[in-house]
Amino acid sequence: MFLIQSLFKDECKFKETLLPNNYNAYESFVYKGFYIGLSKHGRVKRGNKATTAMTVTHFLPRL
């Protein structure tokens, strides 16, 4: 679950990576190897359970 905090912390920073299939993946700056991922039901996947090989971490690029 994503939590809303009044202070911006390092845990809120993510590194954007362009994948070979032209999608983006977002990796945590603090927790290396932890990616943002959404399940097929729209629920958040745990960061340590998601990798860039999984389609749950693929997001459309910003235009």
Buried (B, 14 or more C-beta within 10 A) or exposed (E): EEEEEEEEEEEEEBEEEEBEEEBBBBBBEEEEEBBBBBEEEEEEBEBEEBEBEEEBBBBEEEE
